[in-house]
């Protein structure tokens, strides 16, 4: 199945070799097996678990064990600080 992923803040740097020029928030199409979860997607992309704070599917917060559906749009955010 195919899903769209958007990595925010500095998470896109983890795909610099495989996706040169990928910027934060830019859509990336990913092919996954049926029954894949958000956690499976994170592992497939090689993102460090400790750098991920919040995940969204179709603009709704979701747990990482949530199963994905074809065509889902997944947003992955790191902890963000500021002031």
KOLLUM-999316 format. One record per residue: residue number from 1; chain; x, y, z of N, C-alpha, C, O, CB in turn. Coordinates in steps of 0.1 Angstrom, whole numbers, always signed. Atoms other than C-alpha are relative to their C-alpha. Last residue first. Glycine has a CB too. Layout:
KOLLUM-999316
<site NUM, 'A', <X, Y, Z>, <X, Y, Z>, <X, Y, Z>, <X, Y, Z>, <X, Y, Z>> ...
//
This chain:
KOLLUM-999316
<site 83, 'A', <+4, -9, -11>, <+101, +304, +238>, <-1, +14, -4>, <-5, +22, +4>, <+9, -1, +11>> <site 82, 'A', <+0, -13, +4>, <+109, +273, +219>, <-3, +9, +12>, <-6, +5, +23>, <-8, +3, -12>> <site 81, 'A', <-1, -9, -11>, <+109, +236, +221>, <+1, +14, -6>, <+3, +16, -18>, <+13, -3, +8>> <site 80, 'A', <-4, -13, +5>, <+97, +210, +196>, <+0, +10, +12>, <-9, +10, +20>, <-10, +5, -10>> <site 79, 'A', <+3, -9, -10>, <+97, +173, +203>, <+5, +14, -5>, <+15, +15, -10>, <+7, -4, +14>> <site 78, 'A', <-9, +2, -11>, <+99, +156, +169>, <-5, +9, +12>, <-14, +17, +10>, <+15, +4, -4>> <site 77, 'A', <-6, -12, -6>, <+69, +155, +145>, <+10, -4, +12>, <+7, -14, +19>, <-11, +9, +6>> <site 76, 'A', <-9, +5, -11>, <+57, +128, +121>, <+8, +13, +5>, <+15, +19, -2>, <+10, -11, -4>> <site 75, 'A', <-9, -10, -4>, <+27, +135, +98>, <+8, -5, +12>, <+3, -10, +22>, <-7, +13, +4>> <site 74, 'A', <-6, +2, -13>, <+11, +106, +80>, <+9, +12, +3>, <+18, +15, -5>, <+7, -13, +2>> <site 73, 'A', <-11, -10, -1>, <-12, +110, +50>, <+4, +1, +15>, <-3, +3, +24>, <-5, +15, -4>> <site 72, 'A', <-1, -8, -13>, <-33, +79, +45>, <+12, +10, -2>, <+22, +7, -9>, <+3, -9, +12>> <site 71, 'A', <+4, -14, +2>, <-38, +68, +9>, <+1, +8, +12>, <-1, +21, +11>, <-13, +1, -6>> <site 70, 'A', <-5, -6, +12>, <-39, +30, +16>, <-4, +15, -2>, <-16, +18, +1>, <-4, -8, -12>> <site 69, 'A', <+8, +3, +11>, <-47, +25, +53>, <+6, +6, -13>, <+12, +16, -12>, <-15, +5, +2>> <site 68, 'A', <+1, -10, +11>, <-23, +25, +82>, <-10, -6, -11>, <-11, -18, -12>, <+13, +3, -6>> <site 67, 'A', <-2, +6, +13>, <-27, +5, +114>, <-3, +11, -11>, <-12, +19, -9>, <-9, -12, -2>> <site 66, 'A', <+11, -1, +8>, <-23, +24, +147>, <+3, -5, -14>, <+14, -2, -20>, <-5, +15, -1>> <site 65, 'A', <+4, +13, +3>, <+5, +11, +169>, <-13, +0, -9>, <-18, -10, -13>, <-4, -8, +13>> <site 64, 'A', <-9, +7, +10>, <+22, +44, +168>, <-4, -14, -4>, <+0, -19, -14>, <+14, +0, +5>> <site 63, 'A', <-11, +7, -6>, <-6, +62, +185>, <+8, -7, -10>, <+3, -9, -22>, <-6, -11, +11>> <site 62, 'A', <+3, +14, -1>, <-27, +88, +167>, <+12, -7, +7>, <+23, -2, +7>, <-2, -6, -14>> <site 61, 'A', <-11, +7, -8>, <-31, +125, +165>, <-4, -15, +1>, <-15, -18, +3>, <+1, +7, +14>> <site 60, 'A', <+4, +4, -13>, <-55, +135, +137>, <+11, -7, +8>, <+17, -17, +2>, <-13, -9, -1>> <site 59, 'A', <+2, -11, -9>, <-45, +154, +106>, <-6, -3, +13>, <-11, +6, +20>, <-8, +10, -7>> <site 58, 'A', <+11, -9, +5>, <-50, +125, +82>, <-4, +11, +9>, <-15, +14, +12>, <-12, -9, -3>> <site 57, 'A', <+5, +6, +12>, <-28, +103, +104>, <-12, +8, -4>, <-22, +10, +3>, <-4, -15, +2>> <site 56, 'A', <+14, -3, +4>, <-8, +121, +130>, <-3, -8, -13>, <+6, -11, -21>, <-1, +16, -4>> <site 55, 'A', <+4, +5, +13>, <+23, +112, +150>, <-14, +3, -3>, <-23, +3, +6>, <+4, -15, -2>> <site 54, 'A', <+14, +1, +3>, <+38, +130, +180>, <-1, -5, -15>, <+6, -1, -24>, <-7, +14, +1>> <site 53, 'A', <+9, -4, -11>, <+71, +130, +198>, <-14, -3, -3>, <-22, -9, +5>, <+2, +15, +4>> <site 52, 'A', <+14, -1, +4>, <+97, +113, +176>, <-9, +3, +12>, <-9, -5, +21>, <-5, -12, -8>> <site 51, 'A', <+2, -14, +6>, <+134, +118, +182>, <-14, +3, -5>, <-17, +13, -10>, <+9, +1, -12>> <site 50, 'A', <-2, -10, -10>, <+137, +88, +206>, <-2, +15, -5>, <-3, +24, +3>, <+13, -1, +7>> <site 49, 'A', <+12, -1, -9>, <+123, +65, +180>, <+1, +11, +10>, <-9, +18, +12>, <-2, -14, +7>> <site 48, 'A', <-2, +4, -14>, <+152, +72, +156>, <-12, +2, +9>, <-18, +13, +9>, <+12, +8, +6>> <site 47, 'A', <+1, -11, -9>, <+139, +73, +120>, <+3, -5, +15>, <-3, -15, +19>, <-13, +7, -1>> <site 46, 'A', <-12, +0, -8>, <+150, +45, +97>, <+1, +12, +9>, <+12, +17, +12>, <+12, +1, -9>> <site 45, 'A', <-7, -12, +4>, <+122, +51, +72>, <+14, +2, +7>, <+22, +10, +4>, <-8, +12, +3>> <site 44, 'A', <-4, +1, +14>, <+111, +15, +75>, <+7, +12, -5>, <+16, +11, -13>, <-13, -1, -9>> <site 43, 'A', <-11, +9, +1>, <+112, +18, +113>, <+5, -1, -15>, <+17, -1, -18>, <-4, -14, +5>> <site 42, 'A', <-12, -6, -6>, <+90, +48, +113>, <+12, -8, -1>, <+23, -3, -5>, <-3, +3, +15>> <site 41, 'A', <-4, -11, +9>, <+66, +32, +88>, <+12, +7, +6>, <+22, +9, -1>, <-11, +10, -2>> <site 40, 'A', <-6, +7, +11>, <+64, +0, +110>, <+6, +11, -10>, <+17, +9, -15>, <-10, -9, -7>> <site 39, 'A', <-14, +4, -4>, <+57, +22, +140>, <+7, -7, -11>, <+20, -6, -12>, <-2, -10, +12>> <site 38, 'A', <-9, -12, +0>, <+29, +39, +121>, <+14, -4, +5>, <+24, +1, -1>, <-7, +11, +9>> <site 37, 'A', <+4, -10, -10>, <+14, +5, +114>, <+9, +12, -1>, <+19, +12, -9>, <+1, -6, +15>> <site 36, 'A', <-11, -8, -6>, <+16, -18, +84>, <-5, +10, +10>, <-16, +15, +8>, <+9, +6, -11>> <site 35, 'A', <+0, +1, -14>, <-14, -41, +78>, <+12, +7, +7>, <+14, +4, +19>, <+0, -15, +4>> <site 34, 'A', <+13, -1, -7>, <-7, -43, +41>, <+1, -2, +15>, <+10, -9, +19>, <-10, -10, -7>> <site 33, 'A', <+8, +12, +1>, <+30, -39, +32>, <-14, +3, +7>, <-15, +11, +15>, <+6, -12, +7>> <site 32, 'A', <+0, +8, -12>, <+44, -4, +28>, <-8, -13, -2>, <-17, -12, -11>, <-4, +7, +12>> <site 31, 'A', <+7, +12, +2>, <+52, +19, -2>, <+2, -10, +12>, <+14, -12, +16>, <+5, -7, -13>> <site 30, 'A', <-7, +12, -6>, <+62, +54, +8>, <-9, -12, -3>, <-21, -12, -1>, <+3, +1, +15>> <site 29, 'A', <+8, +12, +2>, <+54, +87, -10>, <+8, -12, +4>, <+19, -14, +1>, <-5, -2, -15>> <site 28, 'A', <-8, +11, +4>, <+71, +117, +5>, <-9, -12, -2>, <-15, -16, +8>, <+12, -2, +9>> <site 27, 'A', <+5, +14, +1>, <+54, +150, +10>, <+9, -10, -6>, <+16, -7, -16>, <-13, +1, -8>> <site 26, 'A', <+2, +4, +14>, <+75, +180, +20>, <-6, -14, -1>, <-1, -23, +7>, <+13, +1, -8>> <site 25, 'A', <+13, -1, +4>, <+70, +191, +56>, <-3, -3, -14>, <-15, -3, -19>, <-5, +14, +2>> <site 24, 'A', <+10, +3, -11>, <+106, +196, +63>, <-14, +3, -5>, <-16, +14, -11>, <+3, +9, +12>> <site 23, 'A', <+1, -11, -10>, <+127, +196, +31>, <-11, -4, +10>, <-20, -12, +7>, <-3, +13, -6>> <site 22, 'A', <+13, +1, -7>, <+138, +166, +10>, <+0, +11, +11>, <+8, +11, +20>, <-3, -14, +6>> <site 21, 'A', <+9, -11, +2>, <+167, +178, -11>, <-13, +0, +7>, <-21, +9, +5>, <-2, +2, -14>> <site 20, 'A', <-7, -13, +0>, <+184, +144, -13>, <-10, +12, -3>, <-18, +11, -12>, <+11, +0, -10>> <site 19, 'A', <+9, -10, +5>, <+160, +116, -5>, <+6, +13, +0>, <+2, +22, +7>, <-14, +0, +8>> <site 18, 'A', <+10, +7, +9>, <+180, +84, +1>, <-9, +10, -7>, <-14, +7, -17>, <-8, -10, +8>> <site 17, 'A', <-7, +8, +10>, <+211, +102, +15>, <-10, -6, -10>, <-7, -6, -22>, <+8, -11, +7>> <site 16, 'A', <-9, -8, +9>, <+193, +130, +33>, <+6, -8, -11>, <+7, -3, -22>, <+10, +8, +8>> <site 15, 'A', <+2, +6, +13>, <+166, +107, +48>, <+9, +7, -10>, <+6, +6, -22>, <-15, +1, -4>> <site 14, 'A', <-3, +14, +0>, <+176, +113, +84>, <-2, -7, -13>, <+2, -19, -15>, <-9, -7, +11>> <site 13, 'A', <-15, +2, +2>, <+178, +150, +77>, <+3, -15, +1>, <+14, -18, -5>, <+7, +7, +12>> <site 12, 'A', <-3, +3, +14>, <+140, +150, +72>, <+15, -2, -2>, <+19, -9, -12>, <-5, +11, -9>> <site 11, 'A', <+1, +15, +3>, <+135, +147, +110>, <+4, -3, -15>, <+8, -14, -17>, <-14, -5, +2>> <site 10, 'A', <-13, +5, +5>, <+148, +183, +116>, <-1, -15, -4>, <+9, -21, -8>, <+10, +1, +10>> <site 9, 'A', <-12, -5, -6>, <+114, +201, +118>, <+13, -7, -5>, <+14, -8, -18>, <+0, -2, +16>> <site 8, 'A', <-1, -14, -4>, <+87, +180, +103>, <+12, +3, +8>, <+18, -6, +14>, <-13, +4, +8>> <site 7, 'A', <-9, -1, -12>, <+85, +148, +83>, <+2, +14, +4>, <+5, +22, -5>, <+14, -7, -2>> <site 6, 'A', <-6, -14, -2>, <+55, +145, +60>, <+8, +0, +13>, <+3, -3, +23>, <-10, +11, -1>> <site 5, 'A', <-6, -4, -13>, <+46, +110, +48>, <+5, +14, -1>, <+11, +18, -11>, <+11, -10, +4>> <site 4, 'A', <-8, -12, +1>, <+22, +99, +21>, <+5, +4, +13>, <-3, +3, +23>, <-8, +12, -7>> <site 3, 'A', <+4, -11, -9>, <+10, +63, +20>, <+9, +12, -3>, <+20, +11, -8>, <+0, -4, +15>> <site 2, 'A', <-7, -13, +1>, <+11, +36, -6>, <-6, +10, +10>, <-18, +12, +10>, <+0, +5, -15>> <site 1, 'A', <+8, -12, +0>, <+0, +0, +0>, <+9, +12, +0>, <+20, +12, +5>, <-10, +0, +12>> 
//
